[in-house]
Amino acid sequence: MTSNRPFHPNPLNTACFLLTATSTVATFAANYRGAPYMEELACNRLLLRTLQGAAAVLAVGAAEVFEPLNQLLQLAPLMEGRADRGTCGGDGVGALAVVANALGLWACLCAVMALDVTVTFAVERGIIYCFEG
């Protein structure tokens, strides 16, 4: 089912897009296997530049430093976004809502994006260490 209404960005779909895209780029980069199966990522310049470009676009979009890019990607402003009390916990004050309200939605989103990339690479390295080495 498709909607004929125009798209209106909000902080929720902006955060979902940025987190999903960051996770996809990090997973693709972490799971890329170089030698002996294919050429190393450093030698595959086109793929390397594509991953770097995607990461840069996501970082600039999350940092909200280049407004035309955010308008092109239809990202809502996050600087003034606050988490609702009651969206993250049954008793009305969830841990994530408390952190997001203390730091701000923008800082919380950037921290989660950085944590996602770090954990993705750490888990991949740990799995390789356990099973191959």
Sequence and secondary structure as in RCSB ss.txt:
>XXXX:A:sequence
MTSNRPFHPNPLNTACFLLTATSTVATFAANYRGAPYMEELACNRLLLRTLQGAAAVLAVGAAEVFEPLNQLLQL
APLMEGRADRGTCGGDGVGALAVVANALGLWACLCAVMALDVTVTFAVERGIIYCFEG
>XXXX:A:secstr
    S     HHHHHHHHHHHHHHHHHHHHH   TTTS  TTT HHHHHHHHHHHHHHHHHHHT  HHHHHHTT 
   TT    TTSS TTS  HHHHHHHHH HHHHHHHHHHHHHHHHHHHHHHHHHHHH 
